[in-house]
Amino acid sequence: MKSLVILIPVKSKGAKSRLTKQLTASDRRRLTLLMLNDVLDVFKMTKLIKDCFVVSPDAEVLSIAERSGAGTVREERDMGVNAAVERGMRDTRSENVMVIPSDLPFLVSSNIRRLLSLKSSGLRVVMSPSMGFDGTNALLFSRNTPIPLSYDRNSFWGHLGSAGSAKLSVGIYSGPGVMFDVDSPEDFLTLARSRVKQRSVAFANEVLR
């Protein structure tokens, strides 16, 4: 796909707050950074790392992005995912925009290729829900037909409804690698039990050993 930017928003504070009973603040921080590294590795493998821009006010997060070969967009402070994506769109130029969270430890190259293939087939919007069908774990759209962003508030149905109201053709991709994110204690246990060779999986195994 020509003219693509991939935006990866990352909070600087309070990430993975639902894991406070399982992980210390420093462990939650480490998990966040390891999952970001895992996601960036996937884009390296798909040779799309130069199209990636990590959006965050966090200097360490942006440094990880730079070392991986991705671009960066520095926010002044955390203002939520919607504001991060809007900032990323203002600071980049491309025909197509893909938004991917930084906490998809099971993401693989084939997930990215499938999302791009669906968009290239002529669909105006392509998205992937989270496992609970409440969040949006991938959102791909053309810049000239943007849809209102609904992150942090039952976003999958919000994005789907907005696309429908605008009469835009939509493709839903339900690959497990893109649908699984780590938010709850149950998610962290699933991560720890996985045999996937990722930094975040090794860390989860270490914590629960």
N, C-alpha and C positions, 0 to 999 in steps of 0.2 A: 504494500500500500504506500502510495506516495504522500508526502507531506503529512507526517504524523508526529504528534507530541504525546508523550505518556507522562501524566502527572501523578506523583506519589506523595500525598499529604502525610505528614508525620507530626504528631503533637510533641511539645517539649516537656509538658508536665501532666501528671495525673493519668498517664497511660496505664491500661490494664488494672484499673482500680477495683474491678470485681474479683481480682485474684489476691486481695490483701490478706486473706486468711491462709493462703498457700505460700505466698512469696513475700519477702521483704521488699522494701522500696528499691533497694539496689538490685535485687534479683529481677524485679519487674522491669527496671531500666535495662538490665542486660538482655532480658528476653526480647524487649522491643527492638534493641539494636541488632540482635542476632537475626530476628525475623526480617528486618530491613535488608541485611546482608544477603539472606537467602533469596528474597525477591529480586534484588539487583543481580544476583548470580544468574537467575533465569533469563533476564533480559540480556546479559552478556552472552549466554548460550544461543539466544535467538538473534544475536547481532543487532539488537535494537537499543543498546545501552546509550548510544549517543542521542537517541530520541527521548530519553528519560530525563525528567526534571523532578527532583525531590523538593517539596515545598514545606518549609519549616522555619521557625525562629531559633531552632536549636543548633548551636555551632558544631557540636559533635556529630549530630545527624548529618549536617551538610558536609562535614569533612569526610564521613563515610561515603557519601554520594560521590564526592569529588575523586576519592581514591578508587572508586569503582569505575570511573569514567563517565558518570552521569552529570548532567547539569544541575544547577541549584537555583532556587528562588527563595530568598530570605524574607520572611515575614517579620514584622516588628514584634508581634506577640501572638499567642494562640487565640484565634477567633472562631474556631470551628472548621469543619471540613468544607462547608459551602464557601466560606470566605477564602480558604486556602486554594480551592480549585479556581475560584474567580480571579484571585491574584495570579495564579499560574497561567491562566489564559491571557491575562493582560500583559504578562511579561514574556510570552512566547508567541510565535507565529506559526501556524500550520493549518492545513485544510481540515484535518481530523484530530479529535482529542480523545484519548483514552485515560480514564481515571481508574487507578488500581490502589487498593489499600496496601499498607506495608506489613500487614500481619497475616499473610497467606503462606504458611510454611510448606504446604503441599503443592503449591503452584509449580507447574512444569511447562516446558516450552510448547508442548502440543496444545495446552490451554490457550496460550497467546495466539498461536497460529490459527486455531479454530475461530477465535473471536475476530481476528482480522479477515479471515476467509468469509465469515458471515457478513461482515460490513462490506467487503468487496463485491459480494453477490448483488448488491443494490439496496440492501436494507438501510434505512436512515438512522436507526438506533439499534445498538446491540447491548444487551446487559446480562449480567449474571447475578442471581440472588444469593444471599447467604443461606446457610442450611435451614435457618428458621424462617426464611422468606420474609424477613423484616428489613435486613440491610441490603445494600447494593455493593457487591464485591467486584464488579467490573461494569464500567459504563463507557460506551464508545459511541460517539456522535460526530456529525459534521459541524464545523464551527458556524457555517451559514444557516444551520437549523438547530440552534441550541435549545435545550429544554430546561425549564426551571429546576434548579438543584434542590433536592429534598433530603440531604444527608442529615443524620442524627434524629430523624423523626419518621420511622417506618418507611425508609427511603425507597425500597424496591417498589412498593405499591404507589408511592408518590411519583416516582419517575415513570412508571408504566402508565399511570393515569394521565400525566402531563403529555406523554408521547401520543397517547390515544386521543386526547382532546385536540392536539395539533394535527391529527390525522397522519401521523408519521408511521411508516412501516417499522415494525419492531421484531427483532430476533432475540429469543431467550436461550442462552447457553448454560447448561446445568452440569458442566464438568466438575467432578468432586474436588479436583485440585484448586479450583477457583472459588468454590462455594464454602470451603472450610476455612474459618478464621478462628482466632483464639481470643475469646472474651470471657468465658465462664470457667469455673473449676473443672467442669466435665470436659470442656475443650482441652484444657491443659493436660488432663489425664490421658485423653486420646492422643495428644501430641507425644507424651512420654512413652506410651505403649507402641508407638509407630516404629517401624523398621526402616523408615525413610532416612537416607544419609544426608541430614541437614544439620547445620550448626545448632539451630533451635531445638531439634529433637534430641541431640546429644546433651544439651543443657537441661532439658526437662527430665531426661533419664537420670542425670546426675543429681538433680534436686530431689527427686522422689526415691532415690536409691536407699 
